[in-house]
Amino acid sequence: MSSIQDVLGEIEGAAVGPIAAAASAVDARRAFPVESIERLGELGALGLTLPESAGGLGGGLTDLARACESLGRACASTGMVFLMHSVTAATIGAGAGPAADAALSAIGDGALATLAFSERGTGAHFYSPELSAERHNGGVRVSGRKSFVTSGGYADIYMLLLQGEADGTADAYLVEKGAPGISFEGEWTGLGMTGNASVAAELEDLQIPDEARVGEPGTALELVFSTVAPLFLVGLAAVNVGIAGAAAGAAVEHARNRRYPDGSTLAEVPAIQHMIASMDTSTRAARLLVQEAARLGDAADESALVAIMESKVVATETAASVSGRALEVTGGQGYTRSLPIERHLRDARAGAVMAPTNAVLRTWIGKAVTGLPVP
Ligand SMILES: Cc1cc2nc3c(=O)[nH]c(=O)nc-3n(C[C@H](O)[C@H](O)[C@H](O)COP(=O)(O)OP(=O)(O)OC[C@H]3O[C@@H](n4cnc5c(N)ncnc54)[C@H](O)[C@@H]3O)c2cc1C
């Protein structure tokens, strides 16, 4: 079996190769990046965060950040699908139960997984699900809708977050694609990340056996805050550093090659140099913050929580500001599809509103820094 460093190197190679080459078509057609995800499967990348005991690579936050930055730079939709899969794989690994074991083994064989947490009603507060199941047939039965399920209809395994029996608790269940009672509605019409298929899951009398629960009854929120949150926040931050890097890189290339009739280049204009300096500085600062947050998280340092939350806020805001500045550098040409800037600009808008949203995170950071409980 390949080492984790080998696989990370392969991911970076595929990211600058076929995954980057497919990104523009994925975006223009709003197509799920089937080939790119298959390529990641062939490389063993879908086992990055799967525990070694389940045949995975056992990667941590630092490894996830490295993979997510290179994928986010190449194709943000692929980066999102990979991120949701990797977070789900690690969360199943951190839980336990018969369904968890079977799912880990399926993921080891190439199955794609994702999280179905969000609901229309609770929105940004996905950790307080309204959907509740009733006891039925030796298990539970649930009807309702989960919104924004990345890879909806494409993933093989869905982790559903439902209200627990005791007040203020939640349970996580694993449901397979094609199970009677789960279907996927509509098309993803989001501004950016156009290939990530974040559609709604319709649940109609979905019967779930007790064995499909991950972990003990009522313990899912511990998994959400101890495993889902750090991996998701660092991974999403890294995807956004990738988007910022891609936007800055495309703007620099354009500035070097765009020539005026007198032979001078755009790169020689001082105002453009200042904008490029600002893009480069803020992308580097965001990358260093994400790497530091990942390192603290991997070391289980007590300051990790704040650093991880801050890294998501800073990286997503950096992606938005850098891609906006890249548009100024590239002008009207950047506003068209002749350059990838407009794609990066749209992709960069998702991060701030993905839960925990930046507004909610600011509240949590303020609470954590002043010693108040989070959330
Ligand atoms: C591209 C994409 C992919 C996604 N993938 C998934 C997925 O795979 N699985 C999944 O479960 N979900 C996913 N989501 C859902 C996402 O994480 C959010 O839960 C969802 O976007 C919340 O949307 P809402 O409009 O209902 O938020 P609302 O709750 O209506 O919030 C609207 C705004 O108000 C602010 N706000 C609300 N309450 C507070 C508060 N107390 N303090 C401060 N500000 C507040 C929020 O920050 C937000 O900006 C995805 C979303 C996107 C955009």
The ligand as a Tripos MOL2 file, in Angstrom:
@<TRIPOS>MOLECULE
LIG
   53    58     1     0     0
SMALL
NO_CHARGES

@<TRIPOS>ATOM
      1 C1        -22.0470   24.9620   -1.7820 C.3       1 LIG1
      2 C2        -22.7360   24.4900   -0.5270 C.ar      1 LIG1
      3 C3        -22.5940   23.1700   -0.1360 C.ar      1 LIG1
      4 C4        -23.2310   22.6880    1.0120 C.ar      1 LIG1
      5 N1        -23.0730   21.3730    1.3610 N.ar      1 LIG1
      6 C5        -23.7190   20.8840    2.4480 C.ar      1 LIG1
      7 C6        -23.6300   19.4870    2.7890 C.ar      1 LIG1
      8 O1        -22.9680   18.6970    2.1010 O.2       1 LIG1
      9 N2        -24.3120   19.0310    3.8580 N.ar      1 LIG1
     10 C7        -25.0510   19.8630    4.6220 C.ar      1 LIG1
     11 O2        -25.6350   19.3880    5.5930 O.2       1 LIG1
     12 N3        -25.1580   21.1960    4.3530 N.ar      1 LIG1
     13 C8        -24.5020   21.7170    3.2740 C.ar      1 LIG1
     14 N4        -24.6310   23.0590    2.9520 N.ar      1 LIG1
     15 C9        -25.5010   23.9150    3.7840 C.3       1 LIG1
     16 C10       -24.7560   25.0270    4.5510 C.3       1 LIG1
     17 O3        -23.6910   24.5530    5.2830 O.3       1 LIG1
     18 C11       -25.6860   25.8400    5.4580 C.3       1 LIG1
     19 O4        -26.2880   25.0650    6.4260 O.3       1 LIG1
     20 C12       -26.7270   26.5250    4.7280 C.3       1 LIG1
     21 O5        -26.1150   27.2420    3.6770 O.3       1 LIG1
     22 C13       -27.4740   27.4700    5.6620 C.3       1 LIG1
     23 O6        -28.2700   28.2540    4.8490 O.3       1 LIG1
     24 P1        -29.5090   29.1500    5.2860 P.3       1 LIG1
     25 O7        -29.6230   30.0330    4.1160 O.co2     1 LIG1
     26 O8        -30.7010   28.3990    5.6670 O.co2     1 LIG1
     27 O9        -28.9920   29.9580    6.5640 O.3       1 LIG1
     28 P2        -29.7780   30.8750    7.5940 P.3       1 LIG1
     29 O10       -29.8730   30.1650    8.8930 O.co2     1 LIG1
     30 O11       -31.0420   31.3880    7.0080 O.co2     1 LIG1
     31 O12       -28.7630   32.0930    7.7700 O.3       1 LIG1
     32 C14       -28.7710   33.2520    6.9070 C.3       1 LIG1
     33 C15       -27.6650   34.1820    7.3260 C.3       1 LIG1
     34 O13       -27.9100   34.6260    8.6610 O.3       1 LIG1
     35 C16       -26.7860   34.4320    9.4740 C.3       1 LIG1
     36 N5        -27.1990   34.0030   10.8250 N.ar      1 LIG1
     37 C17       -28.2080   33.1450   11.1530 C.ar      1 LIG1
     38 N6        -28.2250   32.9440   12.5090 N.ar      1 LIG1
     39 C18       -27.2290   33.6730   13.0140 C.ar      1 LIG1
     40 C19       -26.7130   33.8750   14.3310 C.ar      1 LIG1
     41 N7        -27.2550   33.2900   15.4170 N.pl3     1 LIG1
     42 N8        -25.6450   34.6980   14.4700 N.ar      1 LIG1
     43 C20       -25.0870   35.3100   13.4060 C.ar      1 LIG1
     44 N9        -25.5150   35.1620   12.1450 N.ar      1 LIG1
     45 C21       -26.5580   34.3460   11.9460 C.ar      1 LIG1
     46 C22       -25.9690   33.3240    8.8120 C.3       1 LIG1
     47 O14       -24.6040   33.5160    9.0730 O.3       1 LIG1
     48 C23       -26.2870   33.5090    7.3330 C.3       1 LIG1
     49 O15       -25.3430   34.3480    6.7360 O.3       1 LIG1
     50 C24       -24.0080   23.5650    1.8050 C.ar      1 LIG1
     51 C25       -24.1460   24.9140    1.4210 C.ar      1 LIG1
     52 C26       -23.5250   25.3850    0.2700 C.ar      1 LIG1
     53 C27       -23.6760   26.8310   -0.1010 C.3       1 LIG1
@<TRIPOS>BOND
     1     1     2 1
     2     2     3 ar
     3     2    52 ar
     4     3     4 ar
     5     4     5 ar
     6     4    50 ar
     7     5     6 ar
     8     6     7 ar
     9     6    13 1
    10     7     8 2
    11     7     9 ar
    12     9    10 ar
    13    10    11 2
    14    10    12 ar
    15    12    13 ar
    16    13    14 ar
    17    14    15 1
    18    14    50 ar
    19    15    16 1
    20    16    17 1
    21    16    18 1
    22    18    19 1
    23    18    20 1
    24    20    21 1
    25    20    22 1
    26    22    23 1
    27    23    24 1
    28    24    25 2
    29    24    26 1
    30    24    27 1
    31    27    28 1
    32    28    29 2
    33    28    30 1
    34    28    31 1
    35    31    32 1
    36    32    33 1
    37    33    34 1
    38    33    48 1
    39    34    35 1
    40    35    36 1
    41    35    46 1
    42    36    37 ar
    43    36    45 ar
    44    37    38 ar
    45    38    39 ar
    46    39    40 ar
    47    39    45 ar
    48    40    41 1
    49    40    42 ar
    50    42    43 ar
    51    43    44 ar
    52    44    45 ar
    53    46    47 1
    54    46    48 1
    55    48    49 1
    56    50    51 ar
    57    51    52 ar
    58    52    53 1
@<TRIPOS>SUBSTRUCTURE
     1 LIG1         1 GROUP 0 **** ****
